[in-house]
Amino acid sequence: MSADGVNLKDMDLTEAVTYIKGPESTAVLLTVKRSEDVFAVGVLRKRFTVPTVEYSTISQVGYVKVWSFGAQTDVEFDGAVSQMEEKGMGLVIDLRGNGGGYLHTAVNMTASFEGSRPAVIAWNKNVAAIIGETTFGKGSIQSLFELSNGDVLKLTTHYFYTPAGKPINGVGLEPDLNLRDEHLLNAAVLLLAGDAEEKESKKGFVAVKVGDRITG
């Protein structure tokens, strides 16, 4: 409701944040309304970084989860991938639930990949398989333009297309292997496990059975 006595009720988020943020190690008194309860809480301002990349090993396969494309995500991603590559592992790049972010960050991350890589990616050397469900279809870029009166105008300025010229926005991308969440990681690990590095493709070597359907 307020920050240091300044009423935030009718402000948009961008303006309200300017009253909440401040120099590191200073304090701000926030008045908060939760249901019918109104209470004050003092908060110490401190700089912090929320990691956007998590990584681990699953059955000798490297697993990298990317939650968003933040300002440092490409650096975090490069560090995670480098550690996995040093061990000669295939990689599962998990983009499920990724909320998007900075375009330049995503471009930096995908520099070593060929083509578009949505959803869950089972990646090994120069071979990649897209696994999951049809993507949401967010294939546009919004840009901000500052007006003379200080307001900001947000416009859609770019759209993404596949190498074949097909639009992505509102359509999405079809995966190579269409699987729901509960089967994704197991399928990706199967595709990359064992001697995957010695093969350009595991087609004919691995079959993934989901219900009555077998893909491989």
Secondary structure as the mmCIF struct_conf table of DSSP 4:
data_model
#
loop_
_struct_conf.conf_type_id
_struct_conf.id
_struct_conf.beg_label_comp_id
_struct_conf.beg_label_asym_id
_struct_conf.beg_label_seq_id
_struct_conf.end_label_comp_id
_struct_conf.end_label_asym_id
_struct_conf.end_label_seq_id
STRN STRN1 SER A 2 ALA A 3
TURN_TY1_P TURN_TY1_P1 ASP A 4 GLY A 5
STRN STRN2 VAL A 6 ASN A 7
TURN_TY1_P TURN_TY1_P2 LYS A 9 ASP A 10
BEND BEND1 MET A 11 MET A 11
HELX_RH_AL_P HELX_RH_AL_P1 LEU A 13 ILE A 20
BEND BEND2 PRO A 23 PRO A 23
TURN_TY1_P TURN_TY1_P3 GLU A 24 SER A 25
STRN STRN3 ALA A 27 ARG A 34
TURN_TY1_P TURN_TY1_P4 SER A 35 GLU A 36
STRN STRN4 ASP A 37 LEU A 44
STRN STRN5 VAL A 53 ILE A 58
TURN_TY1_P TURN_TY1_P5 SER A 59 GLN A 60
STRN STRN6 VAL A 61 VAL A 66
STRN STRN7 PHE A 69 PHE A 69
TURN_TY1_P TURN_TY1_P6 ALA A 71 GLN A 72
HELX_RH_AL_P HELX_RH_AL_P2 THR A 73 GLU A 86
TURN_TY1_P TURN_TY1_P7 LYS A 87 GLY A 88
STRN STRN8 LEU A 91 ASP A 94
TURN_TY1_P TURN_TY1_P8 ARG A 96 GLY A 97
STRN STRN9 GLY A 101 GLY A 101
HELX_RH_AL_P HELX_RH_AL_P3 LEU A 103 MET A 109
HELX_RH_3T_P HELX_RH_3T_P1 THR A 110 SER A 112
BEND BEND3 PHE A 113 PHE A 113
BEND BEND4 GLY A 115 GLY A 115
BEND BEND5 ALA A 119 ALA A 119
STRN STRN10 VAL A 120 ASN A 124
TURN_TY1_P TURN_TY1_P9 LYS A 125 ASN A 126
STRN STRN11 VAL A 127 GLY A 132
BEND BEND6 GLU A 133 GLU A 133
STRN STRN12 SER A 140 GLU A 146
TURN_TY1_P TURN_TY1_P10 SER A 148 ASN A 149
BEND BEND7 GLY A 150 GLY A 150
STRN STRN13 VAL A 152 TYR A 159
STRN STRN14 TYR A 161 TYR A 161
TURN_TY1_P TURN_TY1_P11 PRO A 163 ALA A 164
BEND BEND8 GLY A 165 GLY A 165
STRN STRN15 PRO A 167 PRO A 167
TURN_TY1_P TURN_TY1_P12 ASN A 169 VAL A 171
BEND BEND9 ASP A 176 ASP A 176
STRN STRN16 LEU A 177 ASN A 178
HELX_RH_AL_P HELX_RH_AL_P4 ASP A 181 LEU A 192
BEND BEND10 ALA A 193 ASP A 195
HELX_RH_3T_P HELX_RH_3T_P2 ALA A 196 GLU A 198
BEND BEND11 GLU A 200 GLU A 200
TURN_TY1_P TURN_TY1_P13 LYS A 203 PHE A 205
STRN STRN17 VAL A 208 VAL A 210
TURN_TY1_P TURN_TY1_P14 GLY A 211 ASP A 212
STRN STRN18 ARG A 213 THR A 215
#
